[in-house]
Amino acid sequence: MKAIVDKDTCIGCGLCCGVCPEVFSMDDEDKAEANAFAEESNKSQVQEAIDGCPVEAISWED
């Protein structure tokens, strides 16, 4: 599974990177990006980042 970040909505708070740095990082514009697929070992952390995003900018890719 892959998470996606809506960069137009992202405020660059970094919560997702703190929760799951294996999947999320900040780009050159200080916006979050998902740069890896979620694995079984970190799927719950990705969901925690999705649930915790203050502007709901992260979701699972359809």
Order of alpha helices (4+ residues) and beta strands (2+ residues): beta-alpha-beta-beta-alpha-beta
